Amino acid sequence: MIGLKRIGEMARLMVGQPPYEAYLAHMRQHHPDRAPMGRVEFFRDREEARYGGRNGGKCC
């Protein structure tokens, strides 16, 4: 049976939200000199990248 954590990961990926833990691992491996974004900042950054700041994703 699929665990709740895995279901949450799948749901986030379905809406274009990559896992924060994967981002942290990437930052540790490729950018150890830079401080990673916090979880909320990361979420907002990904939303901005996906929707471009258009009134929270609304077109009008």
Protein Blocks (a to p, Z undefined) as FASTA:
>chain_A
ZZfklmmmmmmmmnopacfklmmmmmmmmmmmbccddfklmmmmmmmmmnnopghhiaZZ
